[in-house]
């Protein structure tokens, strides 16, 4: 399955939610010597959220996703185009590999056939942390758009669509 066609059901965790959970756990006796699963609290299918994400980025939501993100981002033409864009826009990282790290390999794993074709999604229960007293949650679609906006603010991504206007949903 192409990444854009994947019906893979998954979960996300927002970095700000993780920070909140750490601040809750540090003084909480309920968290002493415990390990908890933490997710935003909803399930997420990128294909379903893509129209909203594409709108926030001012992209055509009907465009074709690459067959494989790792191969796509390794192409010399893509690397050169990023370097030119980064220089033109004054971005913090001109080297695409520095920006991506291993994230594109992880995205391929999550959205590609290795996981997407499985009948049972890999979901974790967050009931233990909720019973212990941490109940905060996030909408994953909104979280993704907000974090992309934050990447624009940090000059990791160029201004795009309504993200450059500071809107996040």
Order of alpha helices (4+ residues) and beta strands (2+ residues): alpha-alpha-alpha-alpha-alpha-alpha-alpha-alpha-alpha
